[in-house]
């Protein structure tokens, strides 16, 4: 995208007048400052997108969405507090409902993690005992499992597979 904008600006804008402006001709310090001021927002935006990707990868889409909503509530609150923006009763009610929803979701997740009988690590993933890890290694090869499931017609095997499938679905992070 940046390359496309550079090519388009080369034909549309006058680069010679830009490079002859005081931002680039009044000394090396001012030139470096100008370049840093041009690059800083791009680096900041890239870091923000990278952190959002990491949050989605670790926590999922719902917590990321809630974090985005919390950011919007913070923006509204700061604009009202520091800049004197007027909030109508409807705006205040919406902010209050949003804050209550975020608190209730967080409390629900907390209760769910406390009431879990399966030990969880710091990220909320289940910790498997060592013998279960040996029996059910966590790798991406599912060929044997799929083959045994497709060739087995026994009701017992079907029931065991359904229990395993339900367990995998319960603890899936995808």
Secondary structure as UniProt FT lines:
FT   HELIX           2..12
FT   HELIX           15..19
FT   HELIX           22..25
FT   HELIX           28..59
FT   HELIX           61..82
FT   HELIX           89..114
FT   TURN            122..123
FT   HELIX           130..135
FT   HELIX           143..151
FT   HELIX           155..170
//
